[in-house]
Amino acid sequence: MLQVQGPAIATLPVGDDHSPITVIGTDPIRESFGSQTFQQAINSRLAPGVSRVVLNPDAHVGYGAPVGCVMVSPSHVYPGPVGVDIKCSMSLLQTNLPAEEIADPKVRRRIIQAIAKRVPTGAGRGQRHAPKSRSVDAALGFQLATEGASKSVLKKLGIPKSWATRCEDASHTAPDGSVDTLAARLDWMGRQRDKRDRIESKYRQLGSYGGGNHFGEAEVVSLSQDPELRAIGEQWGLRDGQVAFLSHCGSRGFGHDLAMGQFRAMKAHFQSTGLAFPAGDPQLVYAEAASPEGQKYLCDMAMGANFATVNHLLINQLVLESFRDVFPGVQGELIYFISHNIARQEPIDGKLQWVHRKGATRAFPAGHEQLVGTDFESTGHPILLPSNPRDGSSIMVARPGASVSAFSVNHGAGRRLSRTKAKKQLNQSNVDQDLLDHDIISNCRAYPRDEAPDAYKDFNEVLASVRHAGLADEVARLKAKFVLKDGAPADD
């Protein structure tokens, strides 16, 4: 039984020996979760080594643990609460192009066509589908998977080196802090011929979106009218009334293969040693972080995360080049790149713990110790929250109250309808006309019904939950003008 603590905070007791689950959401949002979501949260909280679990307003049933949850452990790592799309993320590119320059749908079509020549969409698609993309051979793929957004990698791909400072994490190392350990593991994988060919084919997906809920959107920025919040947005580099570009994607087939390999390896370890799956659910396999199994998982997660980071940065560079095909001389700067499928070591309750965010976003306020020395030390970092094209997306900034949620917020609106139900219940012509009525065009002949705005929760209610819980405030709202998507199954 939920115990309400405030207008948007409740707790779910799980027993005297465990702290309760923190539930973020207004009454309508909490009612949207459903019993299976709560049961997955309880299973996660009672799993070995777990110290805290948080449900965010976008929570819904996931892989072992709910999507939209935070799972904290001082000692254990869990692949399920990271997911199969390691470091699925958001990024935002701000241009100096006034919104009126893309008012004409014909102009937007030209930009869409230019982007399509550089950045493919769809599961399995890569460089060969984009004639103006970058060529990524085995050597460069190996380097970026082990180094992340290093100066050398960025130079080879023609990405501004300053963009690395606008990343939640520009690179990830092995648990021992070494790149060499990652290189040794990837080299070992590559010595198996069947794996080598597959790995090299996945490298060539760099600079692509994938399918499902991944997208690219051209946005018009509307800064908050609150003087403090508006000043924060301007300090970040946001430009009121000008065009920005929002991207959602992850580590593509490279990260998926690493994640699935780890699920298989951990399940096999459980079976060979007789370990019991938490709540009998194989999707909640785990390892102690210091164990050989835990170290291998963290290495593979780091390599998937490195790929995702460089994938986003390259997409943003290719998008900027595409805008320049239509508007020569247009300038663009990366505002931020932030993940929502990752496990990071962070100070929680006075000690470093593994914070697993599955469909959840980091939310560090001004002055947080992990922001010291970054561009965001005095403001807090941007939180990029997508919703759907019709209802817009949000950029928020964390407040000190985010400590109640392990310095995390939701990663978007969250699903209201499953993909199957959305396809059955939503009418295709209504979906397409709804977007046109809101002056939004896309690259799709028929917009995917399972990705339609009505498949998602009420975004304003989701944002109200975050504000009323004291976690974050809105700095800017983004209004979509065109969307790049694909109807293929989701990667995450």
C-alpha positions in Angstrom: 0.0 0.0 0.0 1.5 3.3 -1.1 2.1 5.9 1.7 1.7 9.4 0.3 4.4 11.8 1.6 3.4 14.9 -0.5 1.7 16.1 -3.7 4.1 14.0 -5.9 6.1 11.8 -3.5 5.0 8.5 -2.0 6.7 5.4 -0.6 6.0 1.7 -1.1 7.0 -0.4 2.0 8.7 -3.7 1.2 9.3 -5.0 4.7 10.9 -4.0 8.0 14.4 -4.9 6.9 14.4 -2.8 3.8 13.9 0.9 3.2 10.8 1.6 1.1 10.7 2.3 -2.6 10.4 6.0 -3.4 7.6 6.7 -5.9 7.6 10.0 -7.8 4.3 11.1 -9.3 1.0 12.9 -8.9 -2.1 10.8 -8.2 -2.9 10.3 -11.9 0.7 9.3 -12.6 0.8 6.8 -9.8 -2.4 5.3 -11.0 -0.8 4.7 -14.4 1.9 2.4 -13.1 -0.1 -0.9 -12.7 0.5 -3.8 -10.5 3.3 -5.5 -12.6 5.4 -2.3 -12.6 5.1 -2.2 -8.8 5.9 -5.9 -8.5 9.1 -5.5 -10.6 10.1 -2.6 -8.4 9.6 -4.7 -5.3 11.6 -7.6 -6.8 14.4 -5.1 -7.6 14.4 -3.7 -4.1 14.6 -7.1 -2.5 17.4 -8.3 -4.8 20.8 -8.9 -3.2 22.9 -5.9 -2.5 20.3 -3.3 -3.4 20.0 -0.3 -1.1 17.5 2.0 -2.8 14.9 1.9 -5.6 13.1 4.8 -7.1 10.1 4.8 -9.5 9.9 7.9 -11.7 6.8 9.3 -13.3 7.4 7.5 -16.7 7.7 4.1 -15.1 6.3 1.1 -16.9 7.1 -2.7 -17.2 10.6 -3.4 -18.3 13.3 -6.1 -18.5 13.5 -7.4 -14.9 13.3 -3.9 -13.4 10.8 -1.3 -14.6 11.7 1.2 -17.3 11.8 4.5 -15.5 13.5 3.2 -12.3 16.6 3.9 -10.4 18.3 1.0 -8.6 21.2 1.7 -6.2 23.8 -0.8 -4.8 27.1 -0.3 -3.0 28.3 -3.7 -4.1 26.4 -5.3 -7.0 25.8 -4.6 -10.7 22.7 -5.6 -12.5 22.5 -5.7 -16.4 18.7 -5.6 -16.4 18.4 -2.1 -14.9 20.8 -0.9 -17.6 19.2 -2.7 -20.5 20.2 -4.1 -23.9 20.7 -0.6 -25.4 23.7 0.4 -23.3 23.8 4.2 -22.7 20.7 5.0 -24.7 20.9 8.8 -24.5 19.7 12.2 -25.5 21.7 15.1 -27.0 20.8 18.6 -28.1 22.5 20.7 -30.8 21.7 24.5 -30.7 22.0 26.5 -33.9 21.8 30.2 -34.6 19.1 29.7 -37.2 15.9 31.8 -36.5 12.7 29.7 -36.3 11.1 31.5 -39.2 13.8 30.2 -41.6 12.3 26.7 -41.4 8.6 27.8 -41.4 8.2 26.7 -45.0 7.6 22.9 -45.1 9.5 22.7 -48.4 12.6 24.0 -46.6 12.1 21.4 -43.9 11.9 18.7 -46.6 15.2 19.8 -48.0 16.8 19.5 -44.6 15.3 16.1 -44.0 16.7 14.9 -47.4 20.1 16.3 -46.5 20.2 14.5 -43.2 19.0 11.3 -44.8 22.1 11.3 -46.9 24.3 11.3 -43.8 22.3 9.7 -40.9 20.3 6.6 -41.6 17.4 5.4 -39.5 16.2 1.8 -39.0 17.4 -1.3 -37.3 20.5 -2.7 -38.9 21.2 0.3 -41.1 24.6 1.9 -41.2 27.1 3.7 -43.5 26.2 2.0 -46.7 22.7 3.5 -46.5 24.1 7.1 -46.1 26.5 8.2 -48.9 27.7 11.3 -47.0 28.3 9.5 -43.7 31.8 8.8 -42.2 33.7 5.7 -43.0 34.4 3.6 -39.9 36.9 0.8 -40.4 37.9 -1.9 -37.9 40.8 0.2 -36.5 38.7 3.3 -35.8 35.9 1.2 -34.4 38.2 -0.5 -32.0 39.7 2.8 -30.9 36.4 4.6 -30.3 34.9 1.6 -28.4 37.9 1.6 -26.0 38.7 5.3 -25.8 35.3 7.0 -26.3 35.3 10.6 -27.3 39.1 11.1 -27.1 40.8 13.9 -28.9 42.2 11.5 -31.5 38.8 9.9 -32.2 37.1 13.3 -32.5 39.7 14.6 -34.9 39.4 11.5 -37.1 35.7 11.9 -37.3 35.7 15.7 -37.8 33.9 16.4 -34.5 34.8 19.6 -32.5 36.9 18.6 -29.5 35.1 21.1 -27.3 32.0 18.9 -27.5 33.6 16.4 -25.2 33.2 18.9 -22.4 29.4 18.9 -23.0 29.0 15.2 -22.2 27.8 13.6 -19.1 30.8 11.2 -19.6 32.9 11.7 -22.7 34.6 8.3 -22.2 34.4 5.2 -20.0 37.3 3.0 -18.8 37.5 -0.4 -17.3 36.9 -0.6 -13.5 40.6 -0.4 -13.0 40.6 3.0 -14.7 42.5 1.6 -17.7 41.8 1.8 -21.4 44.3 -1.1 -21.9 42.0 -3.4 -20.1 39.2 -2.6 -22.4 41.5 -3.0 -25.4 42.6 -6.5 -24.2 39.0 -7.6 -23.7 37.9 -6.3 -27.1 41.0 -7.9 -28.7 40.1 -11.2 -27.1 36.6 -11.0 -28.6 38.0 -10.1 -32.0 40.2 -13.2 -32.1 37.1 -15.3 -32.5 36.4 -15.1 -36.2 32.6 -15.3 -36.0 32.6 -12.5 -33.4 35.2 -10.4 -35.2 33.1 -10.2 -38.4 30.0 -9.3 -36.5 31.8 -6.7 -34.3 33.3 -5.0 -37.4 29.8 -4.9 -39.0 28.4 -3.2 -35.9 31.2 -0.5 -36.0 29.8 0.6 -39.3 26.5 1.5 -37.6 28.2 4.5 -36.1 26.4 7.7 -36.9 22.9 6.1 -37.2 19.7 6.3 -35.2 18.3 2.8 -35.3 14.6 2.0 -35.0 11.7 2.0 -32.5 11.6 5.0 -30.1 14.8 6.5 -31.4 14.5 9.8 -33.3 15.9 13.1 -34.5 13.8 16.2 -34.2 14.2 19.8 -35.3 13.0 22.1 -32.5 12.2 25.7 -31.8 13.5 26.7 -28.3 11.2 28.7 -25.9 13.1 29.7 -22.8 11.3 30.1 -19.5 9.9 33.5 -18.6 11.3 33.1 -15.0 14.4 35.3 -14.9 16.5 32.8 -13.0 15.7 29.8 -15.2 16.0 31.9 -18.4 19.5 33.0 -17.2 20.5 29.4 -16.7 19.3 28.5 -20.2 21.3 31.3 -21.7 24.4 30.4 -19.7 24.1 26.9 -21.2 23.9 28.4 -24.7 20.2 28.0 -25.4 18.8 30.5 -27.9 15.2 31.6 -27.5 13.2 31.4 -30.8 16.0 29.6 -32.7 16.3 26.1 -34.1 17.8 23.3 -32.1 18.1 19.6 -32.9 17.2 16.8 -30.4 18.5 13.3 -30.8 17.6 10.0 -29.1 19.6 6.9 -29.7 22.2 4.6 -28.1 24.9 2.1 -28.8 23.1 0.4 -31.7 24.0 -3.3 -32.5 27.4 -3.0 -30.9 26.0 -2.3 -27.5 23.1 -4.7 -27.9 25.5 -7.6 -28.7 27.6 -6.8 -25.6 24.6 -6.6 -23.4 23.0 -9.9 -24.7 26.4 -11.6 -24.3 26.5 -10.5 -20.7 23.0 -11.7 -20.0 23.9 -15.2 -21.4 27.1 -15.3 -19.5 25.6 -14.3 -16.2 22.6 -16.7 -16.6 25.1 -19.5 -17.3 27.0 -18.6 -14.2 23.9 -18.7 -12.1 22.9 -22.1 -13.5 26.4 -23.6 -13.1 26.7 -22.4 -9.5 23.2 -23.0 -8.4 22.5 -19.4 -7.5 18.8 -18.4 -7.3 17.5 -15.7 -9.6 15.9 -12.8 -7.6 12.2 -13.5 -7.4 12.8 -16.3 -9.8 13.4 -13.8 -12.6 16.4 -14.5 -14.9 16.2 -10.9 -16.1 17.4 -9.8 -12.7 20.8 -11.6 -12.9 23.6 -9.8 -11.1 27.2 -10.0 -10.1 29.2 -8.5 -7.3 31.1 -5.6 -8.9 34.4 -6.8 -7.6 33.9 -10.4 -8.9 35.4 -11.6 -12.2 31.8 -11.6 -13.6 31.1 -8.1 -12.4 34.4 -6.8 -13.9 33.7 -8.3 -17.3 30.2 -6.8 -17.3 31.6 -3.3 -16.4 34.1 -3.6 -19.2 31.5 -4.5 -21.7 29.2 -1.8 -20.5 32.0 0.8 -20.8 32.7 -0.2 -24.4 29.0 0.0 -25.3 28.8 3.4 -23.5 31.8 4.7 -25.5 30.2 3.7 -28.7 27.0 5.4 -27.8 28.8 8.6 -26.9 30.7 8.9 -30.2 27.6 7.8 -32.1 25.7 10.8 -30.7 28.5 13.3 -31.3 28.9 12.1 -34.9 25.2 12.4 -35.5 25.2 15.9 -34.2 28.1 16.8 -36.5 26.4 15.2 -39.5 23.2 17.0 -38.7 25.0 20.3 -38.6 26.6 19.6 -42.0 23.1 18.8 -43.3 21.7 22.1 -42.2 24.7 23.8 -43.9 23.7 22.2 -47.2 20.5 24.3 -47.0 21.8 27.3 -44.9 25.5 27.8 -45.6 27.4 29.2 -42.7 24.9 28.2 -40.0 26.6 27.7 -36.7 25.8 25.0 -34.1 27.0 24.0 -30.6 26.3 21.0 -28.5 24.3 21.9 -25.4 24.5 18.5 -23.7 24.7 14.8 -24.1 23.1 12.7 -21.3 22.3 9.0 -20.9 19.4 7.1 -19.4 20.5 3.5 -19.6 23.7 3.2 -17.5 25.2 2.3 -14.2 27.6 4.9 -12.7 29.4 5.2 -9.4 28.1 8.2 -7.5 28.0 9.5 -3.9 24.7 8.4 -2.4 23.9 8.4 1.3 27.5 9.3 2.1 29.3 6.6 0.1 30.1 5.7 -3.5 27.4 3.4 -4.9 26.4 1.9 -8.2 23.5 3.9 -9.5 21.6 2.0 -12.2 19.3 4.2 -14.3 17.0 2.3 -16.7 15.0 4.8 -18.5 16.0 7.4 -15.9 18.2 10.5 -16.2 20.9 11.9 -14.0 19.9 15.1 -12.2 22.7 16.9 -10.4 22.0 20.3 -9.1 24.4 23.3 -8.8 27.3 22.5 -6.6 27.1 18.7 -6.8 30.6 17.3 -6.2 30.6 15.4 -9.5 30.0 18.7 -11.4 33.1 20.5 -9.9 35.4 21.7 -12.6 32.7 21.3 -15.4 30.8 24.0 -17.3 27.8 23.2 -15.1 29.2 23.5 -11.6 27.3 26.8 -10.8 24.0 25.9 -12.5 23.5 22.2 -12.6 23.6 20.3 -15.9 20.8 20.3 -18.6 18.3 17.5 -18.2 16.9 16.6 -21.7 13.4 15.1 -21.4 11.7 14.0 -24.7 7.9 13.6 -24.9 6.4 13.4 -28.3 6.5 15.7 -31.3 3.0 17.1 -30.8 3.3 17.9 -27.1 7.0 19.0 -27.2 10.0 18.2 -25.1 11.5 19.8 -22.0 14.9 21.0 -20.7 15.1 21.0 -16.9 17.6 21.8 -14.2 17.9 19.8 -11.0 17.2 21.2 -7.6 18.7 20.0 -4.2 15.5 18.2 -3.6 16.6 15.6 -6.2 18.5 13.9 -3.4 15.2 12.1 -2.6 15.3 10.3 -5.9 19.0 9.5 -5.9 19.6 12.6 -8.0 17.5 11.2 -10.9 14.4 12.1 -12.9 12.4 10.4 -15.6 13.8 10.1 -19.1 10.7 11.2 -20.9 6.9 10.7 -20.8 6.8 6.9 -20.5 4.4 4.6 -22.4 0.7 4.6 -21.8 0.0 2.0 -24.4 2.1 -1.0 -25.2 3.3 -1.2 -28.8 0.8 -4.0 -29.5 -2.1 -2.0 -28.1 -1.1 1.2 -29.8 -1.0 -0.5 -33.2 -4.5 -2.0 -32.5 -6.2 1.0 -31.0 -4.8 4.0 -32.9 -5.9 4.9 -36.4 -3.2 5.6 -38.9 -4.9 8.5 -40.7 -5.7 10.2 -37.4 -2.1 9.8 -36.2 -0.7 11.3 -39.4 -3.3 14.1 -39.5 -2.7 15.0 -35.9 1.0 15.8 -36.6 0.1 17.8 -39.7 -2.4 19.8 -37.7 0.4 20.8 -35.4 2.7 21.8 -38.4 5.0 18.8 -37.9 6.3 16.8 -40.8 8.4 13.6 -40.8 10.4 11.3 -43.1 7.8 8.6 -42.7 5.2 7.8 -45.3 3.1 6.6 -42.3 4.1 7.6 -38.8 4.6 4.5 -36.6 1.4 4.1 -34.6 3.3 2.5 -31.7 5.3 5.8 -31.5 2.3 8.1 -31.9 1.8 10.9 -29.3 -1.3 9.1 -27.8 0.8 6.0 -27.0 2.6 8.1 -24.3 1.5 9.5 -20.9 0.4 13.1 -20.4 3.7 14.9 -20.5 2.4 18.0 -18.6 1.3 15.7 -15.8 4.7 14.0 -15.8 6.5 17.4 -15.6 4.2 18.5 -12.9 5.2 15.4 -10.9 8.9 16.4 -11.2 8.2 20.0 -10.2 5.9 19.2 -7.3 8.3 16.6 -5.9 11.0 19.4 -5.8 13.4 17.5 -8.2 13.8 20.0 -11.0 12.4 23.0 -12.8 11.8 23.7 -16.5 14.3 25.9 -18.2 12.9 25.6 -21.8 10.3 23.9 -23.9 11.1 22.5 -27.3 8.5 22.6 -30.1 9.1 20.0 -32.9 9.0 21.1 -36.5 10.1 17.9 -38.2 10.9 14.4 -37.1 13.2 11.6 -38.3 12.0 8.1 -37.3 11.7 4.5 -38.4 9.1 1.9 -37.8 11.5 -0.9 -36.9 11.3 -2.6 -33.5 12.9 -0.7 -30.6 16.5 -1.3 -29.7 15.9 -0.8 -26.0 
